[in-house]
Amino acid sequence: MNFVLPRRFTLPTTLTPYDELSDPKKYIKRFTSIMIVNGAFDKVLCRYFPSYLDGLGLDWFCSLPAGSISRFRDLSKPFEEHLAGSAIYLHDSDYLNTIRQDQQESLKDYMTHFTKISMSIPDLHPEVELHAIKSGLRPGKFQKTIVVTKPKTMAEFREKAKGQIDIEELRQARKIEKPHYRDNDKTRDNKKNFKPTPQYESYTKFNTKRNDIIKEILNSKLIKPPRKAGSYPDSKGMNRLKYCSFHQKHRHTTDDCVIAKDLQERLARQDHLDKCIGGHIQRRAPPSGDQSSATQHGRDKDRPNNNHPEQPTRIINCISGGFASGGATSSARKRS
């Protein structure tokens, strides 16, 4: 304690106080190696060592008899013996044989866990480490590769493991991207399997085939043809006997086409297809979503019946049928 410290000597900033839970033997080695690199010698080690003690270590140092320390070995050896019991449990080389790679554990995680424990084992022989890490591999292609190639050093084993780790990470990246493509596939399947819902609860009975009515509607340009009509690609295995005049493609018949059926019903309710309804206008039920018509029908029921039909405001004479639209043929009507 009477030794005068050198003026130019500075304490190392990388050295931390003893934490009471680490191996005291390892801490003494770390302390001496860092201090000697900074130019310290035996007397300097003795003077500065108490500055890095706290808690139990500092209590132990204060209990030492005066004049009992003449060199650093007299201080380090009792320190190791006194605090050996306060150190955490340290594994030995036999503990490495208990480390096994789980079925869901990646090779990278297994090697990280194994290396962390092996570094805490003092004086671990390289051959013991290599044997333990190979024994802990789970059965699979990589284990068979190691058995065949037989790496002799840990460096060779890590080189083989690096390629396998790259493969596992690539597979994991593809698994993360797969749900995105699955969602797209579901969307495509939904579009492919889409079936329109009928808009009306009841439909008008026509005296003409629906296929002919659709042709007449398209020829008269009463409505615009569907978008991309006739340009749909034919899929493999499609039934060529089924043809829809409205969509102009082979997949279903005009009678089975819900869209064409709803279109005809809408035009019939607008009195555009009266000549196809057997010579008289049928009473039709309102569309399922038409609440105003249903409400008005209920109000008409509530009104008293005077058995006297209302007189029309005026009469409009019109021509129905015949060659009023330009000629007897469809080409003549188009030219007109």
Secondary structure in CASP SS format (residue, H / E / C, confidence):
PFRMAT SS
TARGET T0000
AUTHOR 0000-0000-0000
METHOD secondary structure of the structure
MODEL  1
M C 1.00
N C 1.00
F C 1.00
V C 1.00
L C 1.00
P C 1.00
R C 1.00
R C 1.00
F C 1.00
T C 1.00
L C 1.00
P C 1.00
T C 1.00
T C 1.00
L C 1.00
T C 1.00
P C 1.00
Y C 1.00
D C 1.00
E C 1.00
L C 1.00
S C 1.00
D C 1.00
P H 1.00
K H 1.00
K H 1.00
Y H 1.00
I H 1.00
K H 1.00
R H 1.00
F H 1.00
T H 1.00
S H 1.00
I H 1.00
M H 1.00
I H 1.00
V H 1.00
N C 1.00
G C 1.00
A C 1.00
F C 1.00
D H 1.00
K H 1.00
V H 1.00
L H 1.00
C H 1.00
R H 1.00
Y H 1.00
F H 1.00
P H 1.00
S H 1.00
Y H 1.00
L C 1.00
D C 1.00
G C 1.00
L H 1.00
G H 1.00
L H 1.00
D H 1.00
W H 1.00
F H 1.00
C H 1.00
S C 1.00
L C 1.00
P C 1.00
A C 1.00
G C 1.00
S C 1.00
I C 1.00
S C 1.00
R C 1.00
F H 1.00
R H 1.00
D H 1.00
L H 1.00
S H 1.00
K H 1.00
P H 1.00
F H 1.00
E H 1.00
E H 1.00
H H 1.00
L C 1.00
A C 1.00
G C 1.00
S C 1.00
A C 1.00
I C 1.00
Y C 1.00
L C 1.00
H C 1.00
D C 1.00
S H 1.00
D H 1.00
Y H 1.00
L H 1.00
N H 1.00
T H 1.00
I C 1.00
R C 1.00
Q C 1.00
D C 1.00
Q C 1.00
Q C 1.00
E C 1.00
S C 1.00
L H 1.00
K H 1.00
D H 1.00
Y H 1.00
M H 1.00
T H 1.00
H H 1.00
F H 1.00
T H 1.00
K H 1.00
I H 1.00
S H 1.00
M H 1.00
S C 1.00
I C 1.00
P C 1.00
D C 1.00
L C 1.00
H C 1.00
P H 1.00
E H 1.00
V H 1.00
E H 1.00
L H 1.00
H H 1.00
A H 1.00
I H 1.00
K H 1.00
S H 1.00
G C 1.00
L C 1.00
R C 1.00
P C 1.00
G C 1.00
K H 1.00
F H 1.00
Q H 1.00
K H 1.00
T H 1.00
I H 1.00
V H 1.00
V H 1.00
T H 1.00
K C 1.00
P C 1.00
K C 1.00
T C 1.00
M H 1.00
A H 1.00
E H 1.00
F H 1.00
R H 1.00
E H 1.00
K H 1.00
A H 1.00
K H 1.00
G H 1.00
Q H 1.00
I H 1.00
D H 1.00
I H 1.00
E H 1.00
E H 1.00
L H 1.00
R H 1.00
Q H 1.00
A H 1.00
R H 1.00
K H 1.00
I H 1.00
E H 1.00
K H 1.00
P H 1.00
H H 1.00
Y H 1.00
R H 1.00
D H 1.00
N H 1.00
D H 1.00
K H 1.00
T H 1.00
R H 1.00
D H 1.00
N H 1.00
K H 1.00
K H 1.00
N C 1.00
F C 1.00
K C 1.00
P C 1.00
T C 1.00
P C 1.00
Q C 1.00
Y C 1.00
E C 1.00
S C 1.00
Y C 1.00
T C 1.00
K C 1.00
F C 1.00
N C 1.00
T C 1.00
K C 1.00
R H 1.00
N H 1.00
D H 1.00
I H 1.00
I H 1.00
K H 1.00
E H 1.00
I H 1.00
L H 1.00
N H 1.00
S C 1.00
K C 1.00
L C 1.00
I C 1.00
K C 1.00
P C 1.00
P C 1.00
R C 1.00
K C 1.00
A C 1.00
G C 1.00
S C 1.00
Y C 1.00
P C 1.00
D C 1.00
S C 1.00
K C 1.00
G C 1.00
M C 1.00
N C 1.00
R C 1.00
L C 1.00
K C 1.00
Y C 1.00
C E 1.00
S C 1.00
F C 1.00
H C 1.00
Q C 1.00
K E 1.00
H C 1.00
R C 1.00
H C 1.00
T C 1.00
T C 1.00
D C 1.00
D C 1.00
C C 1.00
V H 1.00
I H 1.00
A H 1.00
K H 1.00
D H 1.00
L H 1.00
Q H 1.00
E H 1.00
R H 1.00
L H 1.00
A H 1.00
R H 1.00
Q C 1.00
D C 1.00
H C 1.00
L C 1.00
D H 1.00
K H 1.00
C H 1.00
I C 1.00
G C 1.00
G C 1.00
H C 1.00
I C 1.00
Q C 1.00
R C 1.00
R C 1.00
A C 1.00
P C 1.00
P C 1.00
S C 1.00
G C 1.00
D C 1.00
Q H 1.00
S H 1.00
S H 1.00
A H 1.00
T H 1.00
Q H 1.00
H H 1.00
G H 1.00
R H 1.00
D H 1.00
K H 1.00
D H 1.00
R C 1.00
P C 1.00
N C 1.00
N C 1.00
N C 1.00
H C 1.00
P C 1.00
E C 1.00
Q C 1.00
P C 1.00
T C 1.00
R C 1.00
I C 1.00
I C 1.00
N C 1.00
C C 1.00
I C 1.00
S C 1.00
G C 1.00
G C 1.00
F C 1.00
A C 1.00
S C 1.00
G C 1.00
G C 1.00
A C 1.00
T C 1.00
S H 1.00
S H 1.00
A H 1.00
R H 1.00
K H 1.00
R H 1.00
S C 1.00
END
